[in-house]
């Protein structure tokens, strides 16, 4: 899992968990405080009725008090219809639907009912304070008091489901903004992390595009303080790696150069004695020639890896291929092999290093000649392909099995030691040259199904950034 994804997951999970806790706690506190507020309103309503009853008792009889209380506190019949439950305001402006969820009870000092909109009929069980009463399948929250001046008992009741509905709606209204803002917060976290990691992505790009022949330190001025030490350590590693590669290249070049002179002298001496005894020294001269060829290839490989003097220019690829075929013609004549060129590209202008492309083609053609039987042909096809050109060299040799082709492209690998006298560097050098030009080299079978190997190279028409850096 990437660090960005892990941070987003951890931060959003933590924020989500904390938000849920805060929302749950806020809902609980709001609901509890609203219950307290409803109880306070219930007690206040009871005391208002108490004041009304105390005022009426000084001027009216019991029957008049009952009539006045019913007229004042009881909702008239017919103004509320059961099928209008969804309407909050009652028809004709008669009130609010929640008025039907409130009830009032008044008893005389002798506990005779004067007003009973709750219809609980529990005058014998009157107790002061808050309580609960079940009527017609509903729970009612009640507050009861006794007027010390008149002796009247007054009770006000609220239906529990209405209290719960109101308290939960209000509490949920307080919590809902937290839940709504949570996705916005997660998006803000995502954007913040992406912006925060932008300097690291700027450091990643040069490392990803860095080639072995062009190792350079990273710009630690753009590095955040948290990774400045890591960038410095990577720069130290890159310097040591560059020094090691440079020592390796110098060693290969020096060794090859130092071997050239003694091998040349050895061959001259062998040629002298070869004239006197060809049978005894013939194989020895071939071994020396093979060593000289290996040294030449090592020098070429070192030059290709080091990238010295590689300046791309536009050249005619057709002319380079024709020249390469002409260069290997003497080798083909020795085995009576016919090199055939089929050019479908015409004037194929390619930004490349002509000497390297010539080396690539001569290496492939020499390999094809080396492994092809006598009296056969080698077919070279040049065709346009996309924004570049395909060069295909097909021989009639034993070919290379599909499972061994990748290994055949490695350095110093010869699949069949009995055939040819190479050092196993030809295909590796060819692939390296193709890569330097931004191209590709692949091995395949002949399209006609006959025995043989087809080496295909794709080269872009324009110069690549890799070749420019070299």
Beta strands, then each sheet from edge to edge (+ up, - down):
strand 1: 102-107
strand 2: 113-116
strand 3: 129-135
strand 4: 138-146
strand 5: 153-159
strand 6: 313-316
strand 7: 338-343
strand 8: 349-352
strand 9: 377-385
strand 10: 388-394
strand 11: 440-445
strand 12: 453-460
sheet 1: 2+ 1- 5+ 4- 3+
sheet 2: 6+ 8-
sheet 3: 7+ 9+ 10- 12+ 11-
end
